Amino acid sequence: MKPRFKSITRRRHRRSGQAITEYAAMLAFVAVLVSLVFAFAPGKLSPAISAAFSVVTSQLNNLAAAASAGS
């Protein structure tokens, strides 16, 4: 019985190691993708992000004003 349990334990360690490796590969891919986006759109990305944050900020301000008016 003991050798069987050792093989199960070894298999579990291999699976967790495989999962960590897969997460690291996905993280590296995302990092490369983000760096490519910043490299090829240097002048267009900043205004788009700024506009998106401005829209979110104005919506949150509107919600806060509506919540304070309703209370």
N, CA, C and O atoms as a Tripos MOL2 file, in Angstrom:
@<TRIPOS>MOLECULE
protein
  284   283    71     0     0
PROTEIN
NO_CHARGES

@<TRIPOS>ATOM
      1 N           0.7990   -1.2110    0.0000 N.3       1 MET1
      2 CA          0.0000    0.0000    0.0000 C.3       1 MET1
      3 C           0.8430    1.2780    0.0000 C.2       1 MET1
      4 O           0.4630    2.2610   -0.6360 O.2       1 MET1
      5 N           1.9510    1.2780    0.6850 N.am      2 LYS2
      6 CA          2.7470    2.5030    0.7760 C.3       2 LYS2
      7 C           3.2600    2.9870   -0.5720 C.2       2 LYS2
      8 O           3.1880    4.1900   -0.8230 O.2       2 LYS2
      9 N           3.7760    2.1330   -1.4630 N.am      3 PRO3
     10 CA          4.2470    2.6570   -2.7460 C.3       3 PRO3
     11 C           3.1510    3.3540   -3.5330 C.2       3 PRO3
     12 O           3.4220    4.3120   -4.2580 O.2       3 PRO3
     13 N           1.9230    2.8870   -3.4000 N.am      4 ARG4
     14 CA          0.8230    3.5160   -4.1100 C.3       4 ARG4
     15 C           0.5940    4.9450   -3.6220 C.2       4 ARG4
     16 O           0.3620    5.8540   -4.4190 O.2       4 ARG4
     17 N           0.6600    5.1290   -2.3190 N.am      5 PHE5
     18 CA          0.4670    6.4690   -1.7780 C.3       5 PHE5
     19 C           1.5970    7.4090   -2.1760 C.2       5 PHE5
     20 O           1.3680    8.5960   -2.4050 O.2       5 PHE5
     21 N           2.8090    6.8860   -2.2590 N.am      6 LYS6
     22 CA          3.9310    7.7250   -2.6790 C.3       6 LYS6
     23 C           3.7590    8.1880   -4.1170 C.2       6 LYS6
     24 O           4.0900    9.3250   -4.4520 O.2       6 LYS6
     25 N           3.2460    7.3160   -4.9590 N.am      7 SER7
     26 CA          3.0550    7.7130   -6.3540 C.3       7 SER7
     27 C           1.9610    8.7690   -6.4850 C.2       7 SER7
     28 O           2.0570    9.6650   -7.3240 O.2       7 SER7
     29 N           0.9280    8.6650   -5.6620 N.am      8 ILE8
     30 CA         -0.1400    9.6820   -5.6940 C.3       8 ILE8
     31 C           0.4240   11.0240   -5.2390 C.2       8 ILE8
     32 O           0.1270   12.0620   -5.8300 O.2       8 ILE8
     33 N           1.2410   10.9950   -4.1830 N.am      9 THR9
     34 CA          1.8380   12.2380   -3.6860 C.3       9 THR9
     35 C           2.7470   12.8600   -4.7340 C.2       9 THR9
     36 O           2.7340   14.0760   -4.9300 O.2       9 THR9
     37 N           3.5420   12.0250   -5.4100 N.am     10 ARG10
     38 CA          4.4230   12.5460   -6.4570 C.3      10 ARG10
     39 C           3.6090   13.1560   -7.5930 C.2      10 ARG10
     40 O           3.9710   14.2060   -8.1250 O.2      10 ARG10
     41 N           2.5120   12.5030   -7.9630 N.am     11 ARG11
     42 CA          1.6710   13.0280   -9.0400 C.3      11 ARG11
     43 C           1.0830   14.3820   -8.6730 C.2      11 ARG11
     44 O           1.0080   15.2750   -9.5170 O.2      11 ARG11
     45 N           0.6690   14.5390   -7.4330 N.am     12 ARG12
     46 CA          0.1050   15.8230   -7.0030 C.3      12 ARG12
     47 C           1.1500   16.9290   -7.0800 C.2      12 ARG12
     48 O           0.8450   18.0440   -7.5030 O.2      12 ARG12
     49 N           2.3780   16.6270   -6.6730 N.am     13 HIS13
     50 CA          3.4360   17.6410   -6.7390 C.3      13 HIS13
     51 C           3.7400   18.0110   -8.1820 C.2      13 HIS13
     52 O           3.9820   19.1810   -8.4790 O.2      13 HIS13
     53 N           3.7310   17.0370   -9.0810 N.am     14 ARG14
     54 CA          3.9840   17.3370  -10.4920 C.3      14 ARG14
     55 C           2.8840   18.2190  -11.0580 C.2      14 ARG14
     56 O           3.1560   19.1300  -11.8400 O.2      14 ARG14
     57 N           1.6340   17.9520  -10.6630 N.am     15 ARG15
     58 CA          0.5250   18.7650  -11.1750 C.3      15 ARG15
     59 C           0.6140   20.1930  -10.6830 C.2      15 ARG15
     60 O           0.3810   21.1320  -11.4440 O.2      15 ARG15
     61 N           0.9530   20.3670   -9.4010 N.am     16 SER16
     62 CA          1.0490   21.7440   -8.8980 C.3      16 SER16
     63 C           2.2270   22.4630   -9.5460 C.2      16 SER16
     64 O           2.1400   23.6600   -9.8210 O.2      16 SER16
     65 N           3.3140   21.7610   -9.7930 N.am     17 GLY17
     66 CA          4.4370   22.3690  -10.4970 C.3      17 GLY17
     67 C           4.0720   22.7440  -11.9120 C.2      17 GLY17
     68 O           4.5090   23.7750  -12.4240 O.2      17 GLY17
     69 N           3.2730   21.9080  -12.5430 N.am     18 GLN18
     70 CA          2.8200   22.1980  -13.9010 C.3      18 GLN18
     71 C           1.9180   23.4290  -13.9060 C.2      18 GLN18
     72 O           2.0160   24.2670  -14.8020 O.2      18 GLN18
     73 N           1.0440   23.5400  -12.9160 N.am     19 ALA19
     74 CA          0.1470   24.6900  -12.8540 C.3      19 ALA19
     75 C           0.9350   25.9790  -12.6590 C.2      19 ALA19
     76 O           0.6290   26.9950  -13.2830 O.2      19 ALA19
     77 N           1.9410   25.9420  -11.8010 N.am     20 ILE20
     78 CA          2.7580   27.1290  -11.5720 C.3      20 ILE20
     79 C           3.4810   27.5300  -12.8530 C.2      20 ILE20
     80 O           3.5770   28.7140  -13.1750 O.2      20 ILE20
     81 N           3.9830   26.5500  -13.5720 N.am     21 THR21
     82 CA          4.6630   26.8240  -14.8350 C.3      21 THR21
     83 C           3.7010   27.4270  -15.8550 C.2      21 THR21
     84 O           4.0710   28.3450  -16.5880 O.2      21 THR21
     85 N           2.4880   26.9260  -15.9060 N.am     22 GLU22
     86 CA          1.5060   27.4610  -16.8480 C.3      22 GLU22
     87 C           1.1370   28.8910  -16.4890 C.2      22 GLU22
     88 O           1.0010   29.7330  -17.3770 O.2      22 GLU22
     89 N           0.9730   29.1820  -15.1990 N.am     23 TYR23
     90 CA          0.6610   30.5480  -14.7890 C.3      23 TYR23
     91 C           1.8190   31.4900  -15.1200 C.2      23 TYR23
     92 O           1.5920   32.6230  -15.5450 O.2      23 TYR23
     93 N           3.0350   31.0390  -14.9320 N.am     24 ALA24
     94 CA          4.1930   31.8730  -15.2560 C.3      24 ALA24
     95 C           4.2610   32.1440  -16.7570 C.2      24 ALA24
     96 O           4.5920   33.2540  -17.1730 O.2      24 ALA24
     97 N           3.9530   31.1420  -17.5620 N.am     25 ALA25
     98 CA          3.9600   31.3310  -19.0170 C.3      25 ALA25
     99 C           2.8670   32.3110  -19.4360 C.2      25 ALA25
    100 O           3.0970   33.1620  -20.2950 O.2      25 ALA25
    101 N           1.6880   32.1990  -18.8420 N.am     26 MET26
    102 CA          0.6030   33.1340  -19.1710 C.3      26 MET26
    103 C           0.9590   34.5460  -18.7400 C.2      26 MET26
    104 O           0.6840   35.5000  -19.4680 O.2      26 MET26
    105 N           1.5660   34.6970  -17.5680 N.am     27 LEU27
    106 CA          1.9700   36.0160  -17.1000 C.3      27 LEU27
    107 C           3.0140   36.6290  -18.0160 C.2      27 LEU27
    108 O           2.9580   37.8220  -18.3130 O.2      27 LEU27
    109 N           3.9660   35.8240  -18.4650 N.am     28 ALA28
    110 CA          4.9880   36.3180  -19.3960 C.3      28 ALA28
    111 C           4.3540   36.7400  -20.7200 C.2      28 ALA28
    112 O           4.7390   37.7590  -21.2930 O.2      28 ALA28
    113 N           3.3950   35.9710  -21.2040 N.am     29 PHE29
    114 CA          2.7110   36.3200  -22.4490 C.3      29 PHE29
    115 C           1.9630   37.6390  -22.3130 C.2      29 PHE29
    116 O           2.0210   38.4800  -23.2110 O.2      29 PHE29
    117 N           1.2700   37.8250  -21.2140 N.am     30 VAL30
    118 CA          0.5280   39.0700  -20.9950 C.3      30 VAL30
    119 C           1.4970   40.2470  -20.8840 C.2      30 VAL30
    120 O           1.2240   41.3270  -21.4080 O.2      30 VAL30
    121 N           2.6220   40.0440  -20.2070 N.am     31 ALA31
    122 CA          3.6020   41.1170  -20.0800 C.3      31 ALA31
    123 C           4.1620   41.5150  -21.4430 C.2      31 ALA31
    124 O           4.3290   42.7040  -21.7170 O.2      31 ALA31
    125 N           4.4520   40.5420  -22.2960 N.am     32 VAL32
    126 CA          4.9480   40.8370  -23.6320 C.3      32 VAL32
    127 C           3.8730   41.5510  -24.4460 C.2      32 VAL32
    128 O           4.1680   42.5040  -25.1680 O.2      32 VAL32
    129 N           2.6450   41.0980  -24.3320 N.am     33 LEU33
    130 CA          1.5400   41.7160  -25.0620 C.3      33 LEU33
    131 C           1.3470   43.1720  -24.6440 C.2      33 LEU33
    132 O           1.1680   44.0410  -25.4970 O.2      33 LEU33
    133 N           1.3820   43.4390  -23.3580 N.am     34 VAL34
    134 CA          1.2210   44.8090  -22.8660 C.3      34 VAL34
    135 C           2.3790   45.6860  -23.3330 C.2      34 VAL34
    136 O           2.1690   46.8330  -23.7280 O.2      34 VAL34
    137 N           3.5940   45.1540  -23.2900 N.am     35 SER35
    138 CA          4.7290   45.9540  -23.7390 C.3      35 SER35
    139 C           4.6450   46.2490  -25.2370 C.2      35 SER35
    140 O           5.0370   47.3290  -25.6780 O.2      35 SER35
    141 N           4.1420   45.3050  -26.0140 N.am     36 LEU36
    142 CA          3.9660   45.5640  -27.4460 C.3      36 LEU36
    143 C           2.9110   46.6290  -27.7000 C.2      36 LEU36
    144 O           3.0760   47.4620  -28.5910 O.2      36 LEU36
    145 N           1.8360   46.6110  -26.9340 N.am     37 VAL37
    146 CA          0.7930   47.6290  -27.0900 C.3      37 VAL37
    147 C           1.3680   49.0030  -26.7790 C.2      37 VAL37
    148 O           1.1210   49.9620  -27.5110 O.2      37 VAL37
    149 N           2.1350   49.1030  -25.6920 N.am     38 PHE38
    150 CA          2.7290   50.3990  -25.3540 C.3      38 PHE38
    151 C           3.7690   50.8240  -26.3800 C.2      38 PHE38
    152 O           3.9400   52.0200  -26.6160 O.2      38 PHE38
    153 N           4.4580   49.8900  -26.9860 N.am     39 ALA39
    154 CA          5.4980   50.2350  -27.9660 C.3      39 ALA39
    155 C           4.8970   50.7310  -29.2730 C.2      39 ALA39
    156 O           5.4330   51.6540  -29.8860 O.2      39 ALA39
    157 N           3.7900   50.1310  -29.7110 N.am     40 PHE40
    158 CA          3.2290   50.4910  -31.0090 C.3      40 PHE40
    159 C           2.1720   51.5870  -30.9610 C.2      40 PHE40
    160 O           1.7850   52.1050  -32.0080 O.2      40 PHE40
    161 N           1.6960   51.9520  -29.7750 N.am     41 ALA41
    162 CA          0.6990   53.0130  -29.6730 C.3      41 ALA41
    163 C           1.0970   54.0160  -28.5970 C.2      41 ALA41
    164 O           0.3430   54.2250  -27.6460 O.2      41 ALA41
    165 N           2.2640   54.6400  -28.7270 N.am     42 PRO42
    166 CA          2.7110   55.5210  -27.6420 C.3      42 PRO42
    167 C           1.8950   56.8040  -27.5030 C.2      42 PRO42
    168 O           1.6640   57.2520  -26.3790 O.2      42 PRO42
    169 N           1.4570   57.4030  -28.5890 N.am     43 GLY43
    170 CA          0.7440   58.6660  -28.5040 C.3      43 GLY43
    171 C          -0.7590   58.5230  -28.4030 C.2      43 GLY43
    172 O          -1.4460   59.4820  -28.0510 O.2      43 GLY43
    173 N          -1.2780   57.3620  -28.6990 N.am     44 LYS44
    174 CA         -2.7260   57.1610  -28.7260 C.3      44 LYS44
    175 C          -3.2660   56.5550  -27.4440 C.2      44 LYS44
    176 O          -4.4480   56.7010  -27.1350 O.2      44 LYS44
    177 N          -2.4160   55.8820  -26.7040 N.am     45 LEU45
    178 CA         -2.8770   55.1470  -25.5420 C.3      45 LEU45
    179 C          -3.1570   56.0680  -24.3560 C.2      45 LEU45
    180 O          -4.1500   55.8830  -23.6530 O.2      45 LEU45
    181 N          -2.3160   57.0320  -24.1300 N.am     46 SER46
    182 CA         -2.4760   57.9150  -22.9830 C.3      46 SER46
    183 C          -3.7810   58.7090  -23.0230 C.2      46 SER46
    184 O          -4.4780   58.7610  -22.0100 O.2      46 SER46
    185 N          -4.1420   59.3340  -24.1540 N.am     47 PRO47
    186 CA         -5.4230   60.0540  -24.1890 C.3      47 PRO47
    187 C          -6.6300   59.1320  -24.0140 C.2      47 PRO47
    188 O          -7.6280   59.5250  -23.4110 O.2      47 PRO47
    189 N          -6.5430   57.9210  -24.5340 N.am     48 ALA48
    190 CA         -7.6600   56.9840  -24.3870 C.3      48 ALA48
    191 C          -7.8540   56.5710  -22.9330 C.2      48 ALA48
    192 O          -8.9840   56.4870  -22.4530 O.2      48 ALA48
    193 N          -6.7530   56.3130  -22.2350 N.am     49 ILE49
    194 CA         -6.8490   55.9430  -20.8210 C.3      49 ILE49
    195 C          -7.3590   57.1150  -20.0010 C.2      49 ILE49
    196 O          -8.1850   56.9400  -19.1050 O.2      49 ILE49
    197 N          -6.8690   58.3070  -20.3060 N.am     50 SER50
    198 CA         -7.3160   59.4990  -19.6000 C.3      50 SER50
    199 C          -8.8120   59.7390  -19.8030 C.2      50 SER50
    200 O          -9.5240   60.0660  -18.8540 O.2      50 SER50
    201 N          -9.2810   59.5790  -21.0250 N.am     51 ALA51
    202 CA        -10.7080   59.7620  -21.3080 C.3      51 ALA51
    203 C         -11.5510   58.7200  -20.5790 C.2      51 ALA51
    204 O         -12.6250   59.0360  -20.0660 O.2      51 ALA51
    205 N         -11.0750   57.4960  -20.5330 N.am     52 ALA52
    206 CA        -11.8250   56.4490  -19.8380 C.3      52 ALA52
    207 C         -11.9260   56.7520  -18.3490 C.2      52 ALA52
    208 O         -12.9940   56.5910  -17.7580 O.2      52 ALA52
    209 N         -10.8270   57.1870  -17.7360 N.am     53 PHE53
    210 CA        -10.8690   57.5310  -16.3180 C.3      53 PHE53
    211 C         -11.7550   58.7470  -16.0660 C.2      53 PHE53
    212 O         -12.4130   58.8260  -15.0290 O.2      53 PHE53
    213 N         -11.7780   59.6830  -16.9900 N.am     54 SER54
    214 CA        -12.6460   60.8560  -16.8360 C.3      54 SER54
    215 C         -14.1130   60.4660  -16.8590 C.2      54 SER54
    216 O         -14.9150   60.9870  -16.0840 O.2      54 SER54
    217 N         -14.4600   59.5460  -17.7510 N.am     55 VAL55
    218 CA        -15.8470   59.0790  -17.8230 C.3      55 VAL55
    219 C         -16.2330   58.3560  -16.5420 C.2      55 VAL55
    220 O         -17.3210   58.5760  -16.0080 O.2      55 VAL55
    221 N         -15.3550   57.4980  -16.0460 N.am     56 VAL56
    222 CA        -15.6430   56.7670  -14.8090 C.3      56 VAL56
    223 C         -15.7820   57.7280  -13.6410 C.2      56 VAL56
    224 O         -16.6770   57.5730  -12.8110 O.2      56 VAL56
    225 N         -14.8970   58.7270  -13.5700 N.am     57 THR57
    226 CA        -14.9540   59.7060  -12.4850 C.3      57 THR57
    227 C         -16.2510   60.4980  -12.5240 C.2      57 THR57
    228 O         -16.8750   60.7170  -11.4850 O.2      57 THR57
    229 N         -16.6600   60.9270  -13.6990 N.am     58 SER58
    230 CA        -17.9040   61.7000  -13.7860 C.3      58 SER58
    231 C         -19.1190   60.8490  -13.4390 C.2      58 SER58
    232 O         -20.0590   61.3420  -12.8150 O.2      58 SER58
    233 N         -19.1140   59.5900  -13.8310 N.am     59 GLN59
    234 CA        -20.2230   58.7010  -13.4760 C.3      59 GLN59
    235 C         -20.2850   58.4740  -11.9620 C.2      59 GLN59
    236 O         -21.3680   58.4620  -11.3760 O.2      59 GLN59
    237 N         -19.1290   58.2970  -11.3410 N.am     60 LEU60
    238 CA        -19.1090   58.1120   -9.8840 C.3      60 LEU60
    239 C         -19.5680   59.3800   -9.1670 C.2      60 LEU60
    240 O         -20.2700   59.3010   -8.1590 O.2      60 LEU60
    241 N         -19.1790   60.5360   -9.6760 N.am     61 ASN61
    242 CA        -19.6440   61.7860   -9.0810 C.3      61 ASN61
    243 C         -21.1440   61.9350   -9.2180 C.2      61 ASN61
    244 O         -21.8070   62.3910   -8.2850 O.2      61 ASN61
    245 N         -21.6940   61.5590  -10.3690 N.am     62 ASN62
    246 CA        -23.1470   61.6170  -10.5770 C.3      62 ASN62
    247 C         -23.8690   60.6740   -9.6280 C.2      62 ASN62
    248 O         -24.9080   61.0270   -9.0690 O.2      62 ASN62
    249 N         -23.3260   59.4760   -9.4450 N.am     63 LEU63
    250 CA        -23.9420   58.5170   -8.5260 C.3      63 LEU63
    251 C         -23.8840   59.0120   -7.0840 C.2      63 LEU63
    252 O         -24.8450   58.8520   -6.3320 O.2      63 LEU63
    253 N         -22.7660   59.6080   -6.7020 N.am     64 ALA64
    254 CA        -22.6370   60.1410   -5.3460 C.3      64 ALA64
    255 C         -23.6250   61.2840   -5.1170 C.2      64 ALA64
    256 O         -24.2270   61.3870   -4.0480 O.2      64 ALA64
    257 N         -23.7870   62.1440   -6.1290 N.am     65 ALA65
    258 CA        -24.7400   63.2610   -6.0070 C.3      65 ALA65
    259 C         -26.1650   62.7420   -5.9150 C.2      65 ALA65
    260 O         -26.9660   63.2610   -5.1370 O.2      65 ALA65
    261 N         -26.4860   61.7310   -6.6940 N.am     66 ALA66
    262 CA        -27.8320   61.1600   -6.6480 C.3      66 ALA66
    263 C         -28.0840   60.4770   -5.3040 C.2      66 ALA66
    264 O         -29.1890   60.5540   -4.7680 O.2      66 ALA66
    265 N         -27.0740   59.8160   -4.7620 N.am     67 ALA67
    266 CA        -27.2360   59.1330   -3.4850 C.3      67 ALA67
    267 C         -27.4120   60.1390   -2.3410 C.2      67 ALA67
    268 O         -28.2070   59.9130   -1.4290 O.2      67 ALA67
    269 N         -26.6670   61.2510   -2.3930 N.am     68 SER68
    270 CA        -26.8020   62.2450   -1.3320 C.3      68 SER68
    271 C         -28.1300   63.0000   -1.4480 C.2      68 SER68
    272 O         -28.7020   63.4080   -0.4380 O.2      68 SER68
    273 N         -28.6150   63.1840   -2.6690 N.am     69 ALA69
    274 CA        -29.8950   63.8590   -2.8480 C.3      69 ALA69
    275 C         -31.0630   62.9720   -2.4090 C.2      69 ALA69
    276 O         -32.0960   63.4640   -1.9550 O.2      69 ALA69
    277 N         -30.8820   61.6650   -2.5530 N.am     70 GLY70
    278 CA        -31.9520   60.7390   -2.1940 C.3      70 GLY70
    279 C         -32.0270   60.4580   -0.7040 C.2      70 GLY70
    280 O         -33.0440   59.9510   -0.2290 O.2      70 GLY70
    281 N         -30.9780   60.7720    0.0440 N.am     71 SER71
    282 CA        -31.0190   60.4670    1.4770 C.3      71 SER71
    283 C         -31.5760   61.5580    2.3040 C.2      71 SER71
    284 O         -31.6650   61.4240    3.5240 O.2      71 SER71
@<TRIPOS>BOND
     1     1     2 1
     2     2     3 1
     3     3     4 2
     4     3     5 am
     5     5     6 1
     6     6     7 1
     7     7     8 2
     8     7     9 am
     9     9    10 1
    10    10    11 1
    11    11    12 2
    12    11    13 am
    13    13    14 1
    14    14    15 1
    15    15    16 2
    16    15    17 am
    17    17    18 1
    18    18    19 1
    19    19    20 2
    20    19    21 am
    21    21    22 1
    22    22    23 1
    23    23    24 2
    24    23    25 am
    25    25    26 1
    26    26    27 1
    27    27    28 2
    28    27    29 am
    29    29    30 1
    30    30    31 1
    31    31    32 2
    32    31    33 am
    33    33    34 1
    34    34    35 1
    35    35    36 2
    36    35    37 am
    37    37    38 1
    38    38    39 1
    39    39    40 2
    40    39    41 am
    41    41    42 1
    42    42    43 1
    43    43    44 2
    44    43    45 am
    45    45    46 1
    46    46    47 1
    47    47    48 2
    48    47    49 am
    49    49    50 1
    50    50    51 1
    51    51    52 2
    52    51    53 am
    53    53    54 1
    54    54    55 1
    55    55    56 2
    56    55    57 am
    57    57    58 1
    58    58    59 1
    59    59    60 2
    60    59    61 am
    61    61    62 1
    62    62    63 1
    63    63    64 2
    64    63    65 am
    65    65    66 1
    66    66    67 1
    67    67    68 2
    68    67    69 am
    69    69    70 1
    70    70    71 1
    71    71    72 2
    72    71    73 am
    73    73    74 1
    74    74    75 1
    75    75    76 2
    76    75    77 am
    77    77    78 1
    78    78    79 1
    79    79    80 2
    80    79    81 am
    81    81    82 1
    82    82    83 1
    83    83    84 2
    84    83    85 am
    85    85    86 1
    86    86    87 1
    87    87    88 2
    88    87    89 am
    89    89    90 1
    90    90    91 1
    91    91    92 2
    92    91    93 am
    93    93    94 1
    94    94    95 1
    95    95    96 2
    96    95    97 am
    97    97    98 1
    98    98    99 1
    99    99   100 2
   100    99   101 am
   101   101   102 1
   102   102   103 1
   103   103   104 2
   104   103   105 am
   105   105   106 1
   106   106   107 1
   107   107   108 2
   108   107   109 am
   109   109   110 1
   110   110   111 1
   111   111   112 2
   112   111   113 am
   113   113   114 1
   114   114   115 1
   115   115   116 2
   116   115   117 am
   117   117   118 1
   118   118   119 1
   119   119   120 2
   120   119   121 am
   121   121   122 1
   122   122   123 1
   123   123   124 2
   124   123   125 am
   125   125   126 1
   126   126   127 1
   127   127   128 2
   128   127   129 am
   129   129   130 1
   130   130   131 1
   131   131   132 2
   132   131   133 am
   133   133   134 1
   134   134   135 1
   135   135   136 2
   136   135   137 am
   137   137   138 1
   138   138   139 1
   139   139   140 2
   140   139   141 am
   141   141   142 1
   142   142   143 1
   143   143   144 2
   144   143   145 am
   145   145   146 1
   146   146   147 1
   147   147   148 2
   148   147   149 am
   149   149   150 1
   150   150   151 1
   151   151   152 2
   152   151   153 am
   153   153   154 1
   154   154   155 1
   155   155   156 2
   156   155   157 am
   157   157   158 1
   158   158   159 1
   159   159   160 2
   160   159   161 am
   161   161   162 1
   162   162   163 1
   163   163   164 2
   164   163   165 am
   165   165   166 1
   166   166   167 1
   167   167   168 2
   168   167   169 am
   169   169   170 1
   170   170   171 1
   171   171   172 2
   172   171   173 am
   173   173   174 1
   174   174   175 1
   175   175   176 2
   176   175   177 am
   177   177   178 1
   178   178   179 1
   179   179   180 2
   180   179   181 am
   181   181   182 1
   182   182   183 1
   183   183   184 2
   184   183   185 am
   185   185   186 1
   186   186   187 1
   187   187   188 2
   188   187   189 am
   189   189   190 1
   190   190   191 1
   191   191   192 2
   192   191   193 am
   193   193   194 1
   194   194   195 1
   195   195   196 2
   196   195   197 am
   197   197   198 1
   198   198   199 1
   199   199   200 2
   200   199   201 am
   201   201   202 1
   202   202   203 1
   203   203   204 2
   204   203   205 am
   205   205   206 1
   206   206   207 1
   207   207   208 2
   208   207   209 am
   209   209   210 1
   210   210   211 1
   211   211   212 2
   212   211   213 am
   213   213   214 1
   214   214   215 1
   215   215   216 2
   216   215   217 am
   217   217   218 1
   218   218   219 1
   219   219   220 2
   220   219   221 am
   221   221   222 1
   222   222   223 1
   223   223   224 2
   224   223   225 am
   225   225   226 1
   226   226   227 1
   227   227   228 2
   228   227   229 am
   229   229   230 1
   230   230   231 1
   231   231   232 2
   232   231   233 am
   233   233   234 1
   234   234   235 1
   235   235   236 2
   236   235   237 am
   237   237   238 1
   238   238   239 1
   239   239   240 2
   240   239   241 am
   241   241   242 1
   242   242   243 1
   243   243   244 2
   244   243   245 am
   245   245   246 1
   246   246   247 1
   247   247   248 2
   248   247   249 am
   249   249   250 1
   250   250   251 1
   251   251   252 2
   252   251   253 am
   253   253   254 1
   254   254   255 1
   255   255   256 2
   256   255   257 am
   257   257   258 1
   258   258   259 1
   259   259   260 2
   260   259   261 am
   261   261   262 1
   262   262   263 1
   263   263   264 2
   264   263   265 am
   265   265   266 1
   266   266   267 1
   267   267   268 2
   268   267   269 am
   269   269   270 1
   270   270   271 1
   271   271   272 2
   272   271   273 am
   273   273   274 1
   274   274   275 1
   275   275   276 2
   276   275   277 am
   277   277   278 1
   278   278   279 1
   279   279   280 2
   280   279   281 am
   281   281   282 1
   282   282   283 1
   283   283   284 2
@<TRIPOS>SUBSTRUCTURE
     1 MET1         2 RESIDUE 1 A MET
     2 LYS2         6 RESIDUE 1 A LYS
     3 PRO3        10 RESIDUE 1 A PRO
     4 ARG4        14 RESIDUE 1 A ARG
     5 PHE5        18 RESIDUE 1 A PHE
     6 LYS6        22 RESIDUE 1 A LYS
     7 SER7        26 RESIDUE 1 A SER
     8 ILE8        30 RESIDUE 1 A ILE
     9 THR9        34 RESIDUE 1 A THR
    10 ARG10       38 RESIDUE 1 A ARG
    11 ARG11       42 RESIDUE 1 A ARG
    12 ARG12       46 RESIDUE 1 A ARG
    13 HIS13       50 RESIDUE 1 A HIS
    14 ARG14       54 RESIDUE 1 A ARG
    15 ARG15       58 RESIDUE 1 A ARG
    16 SER16       62 RESIDUE 1 A SER
    17 GLY17       66 RESIDUE 1 A GLY
    18 GLN18       70 RESIDUE 1 A GLN
    19 ALA19       74 RESIDUE 1 A ALA
    20 ILE20       78 RESIDUE 1 A ILE
    21 THR21       82 RESIDUE 1 A THR
    22 GLU22       86 RESIDUE 1 A GLU
    23 TYR23       90 RESIDUE 1 A TYR
    24 ALA24       94 RESIDUE 1 A ALA
    25 ALA25       98 RESIDUE 1 A ALA
    26 MET26      102 RESIDUE 1 A MET
    27 LEU27      106 RESIDUE 1 A LEU
    28 ALA28      110 RESIDUE 1 A ALA
    29 PHE29      114 RESIDUE 1 A PHE
    30 VAL30      118 RESIDUE 1 A VAL
    31 ALA31      122 RESIDUE 1 A ALA
    32 VAL32      126 RESIDUE 1 A VAL
    33 LEU33      130 RESIDUE 1 A LEU
    34 VAL34      134 RESIDUE 1 A VAL
    35 SER35      138 RESIDUE 1 A SER
    36 LEU36      142 RESIDUE 1 A LEU
    37 VAL37      146 RESIDUE 1 A VAL
    38 PHE38      150 RESIDUE 1 A PHE
    39 ALA39      154 RESIDUE 1 A ALA
    40 PHE40      158 RESIDUE 1 A PHE
    41 ALA41      162 RESIDUE 1 A ALA
    42 PRO42      166 RESIDUE 1 A PRO
    43 GLY43      170 RESIDUE 1 A GLY
    44 LYS44      174 RESIDUE 1 A LYS
    45 LEU45      178 RESIDUE 1 A LEU
    46 SER46      182 RESIDUE 1 A SER
    47 PRO47      186 RESIDUE 1 A PRO
    48 ALA48      190 RESIDUE 1 A ALA
    49 ILE49      194 RESIDUE 1 A ILE
    50 SER50      198 RESIDUE 1 A SER
    51 ALA51      202 RESIDUE 1 A ALA
    52 ALA52      206 RESIDUE 1 A ALA
    53 PHE53      210 RESIDUE 1 A PHE
    54 SER54      214 RESIDUE 1 A SER
    55 VAL55      218 RESIDUE 1 A VAL
    56 VAL56      222 RESIDUE 1 A VAL
    57 THR57      226 RESIDUE 1 A THR
    58 SER58      230 RESIDUE 1 A SER
    59 GLN59      234 RESIDUE 1 A GLN
    60 LEU60      238 RESIDUE 1 A LEU
    61 ASN61      242 RESIDUE 1 A ASN
    62 ASN62      246 RESIDUE 1 A ASN
    63 LEU63      250 RESIDUE 1 A LEU
    64 ALA64      254 RESIDUE 1 A ALA
    65 ALA65      258 RESIDUE 1 A ALA
    66 ALA66      262 RESIDUE 1 A ALA
    67 ALA67      266 RESIDUE 1 A ALA
    68 SER68      270 RESIDUE 1 A SER
    69 ALA69      274 RESIDUE 1 A ALA
    70 GLY70      278 RESIDUE 1 A GLY
    71 SER71      282 RESIDUE 1 A SER
